[in-house]
Amino acid sequence: MTLTLHRPTRMCVGCRRRFDDGSLMRLVVSNHAVYVSPTSSGRGAWLCAHNESCAEKAVSQGALRRSLRKEITITASDLMTLMRSSMEMKG
């Protein structure tokens, strides 16, 4: 008998498709700033890690703000820059 491990699925706030949590990035807000954190406690929003159109939709349609339940001011390009730098630091 083979035991399969359960991988949590999360929904991207931009495209609203479901993926394993490993292919998405978790965004959180602290002190009115958005940052990437896979392990912080509290409310977070998941976004496709490599898809600029998801970041654009999440920001322009207000999905990121609604999901985080905070008033935030970030552009889609700033969000993608933040996510790219997080991926570079990750390795």
C-alpha positions as CSV (number, residue, x, y, z in Angstrom):
1,M,0.0,0.0,0.0
2,T,1.4,3.4,-1.0
3,L,0.8,6.4,1.1
4,T,0.4,9.7,-0.8
5,L,1.0,12.9,1.0
6,H,-1.6,15.6,0.8
7,R,-0.5,18.9,-0.7
8,P,-2.7,21.9,0.2
9,T,-4.3,23.7,-2.7
10,R,-4.6,27.5,-2.7
11,M,-6.4,29.9,-5.1
12,C,-4.6,32.7,-6.9
13,V,-6.4,36.0,-6.2
14,G,-5.5,37.2,-9.7
15,C,-6.7,34.3,-12.0
16,R,-8.8,32.5,-9.4
17,R,-7.4,29.1,-10.4
18,R,-6.3,26.5,-7.8
19,F,-2.8,25.3,-7.6
20,D,-0.5,23.4,-5.1
21,D,0.8,25.9,-2.6
22,G,4.3,25.4,-3.9
23,S,3.6,27.2,-7.2
24,L,2.0,30.2,-5.6
25,M,3.5,33.0,-3.4
26,R,1.8,34.1,-0.2
27,L,1.6,37.8,0.3
28,V,0.9,39.4,3.7
29,V,0.6,43.0,5.0
30,S,2.4,44.5,8.0
31,N,2.5,48.2,8.8
32,H,0.7,49.0,5.6
33,A,3.4,47.3,3.5
34,V,3.0,44.2,1.4
35,Y,5.7,41.5,1.5
36,V,6.2,37.9,0.6
37,S,6.1,35.4,3.5
38,P,5.3,31.7,3.2
39,T,5.1,31.2,7.0
40,S,3.9,34.4,8.7
41,S,0.7,34.1,10.7
42,G,-2.3,36.1,9.9
43,R,-4.3,36.9,6.8
44,G,-2.5,36.3,3.5
45,A,-3.3,36.2,-0.2
46,W,-1.9,33.7,-2.7
47,L,-0.7,34.8,-6.2
48,C,0.8,33.0,-9.1
49,A,4.5,33.3,-8.7
50,H,5.5,33.9,-12.4
51,N,2.5,35.4,-14.0
52,E,2.4,39.2,-14.5
53,S,-1.2,39.2,-15.7
54,C,-2.3,37.7,-12.3
55,A,-0.5,40.5,-10.4
56,E,-2.2,43.0,-12.7
57,K,-5.6,41.6,-12.2
58,A,-5.2,41.2,-8.5
59,V,-4.2,44.9,-8.1
60,S,-6.5,46.5,-10.7
61,Q,-9.7,44.6,-9.8
62,G,-9.0,45.1,-6.0
63,A,-8.8,41.3,-5.3
64,L,-5.6,41.7,-3.4
65,R,-7.0,44.4,-1.2
66,R,-10.2,42.4,-0.5
67,S,-8.3,39.3,0.2
68,L,-5.9,40.9,2.6
69,R,-8.8,43.1,4.1
70,K,-6.5,46.1,4.3
71,E,-6.2,49.3,2.4
72,I,-3.0,49.0,0.4
73,T,-1.3,51.0,-2.3
74,I,0.9,49.0,-4.5
75,T,1.1,48.8,-8.3
76,A,1.3,45.6,-10.3
77,S,4.9,46.3,-11.4
78,D,6.0,47.0,-7.8
79,L,4.3,43.7,-6.8
80,M,6.1,41.8,-9.5
81,T,9.4,43.4,-8.4
82,L,8.8,42.3,-4.9
83,M,8.0,38.8,-5.9
84,R,11.0,38.5,-8.2
85,S,13.3,39.7,-5.5
86,S,11.8,37.2,-3.1
87,M,12.4,34.4,-5.6
88,E,16.0,35.5,-6.1
89,M,16.7,35.5,-2.3
90,K,15.0,32.1,-2.1
91,G,17.6,30.7,-4.5
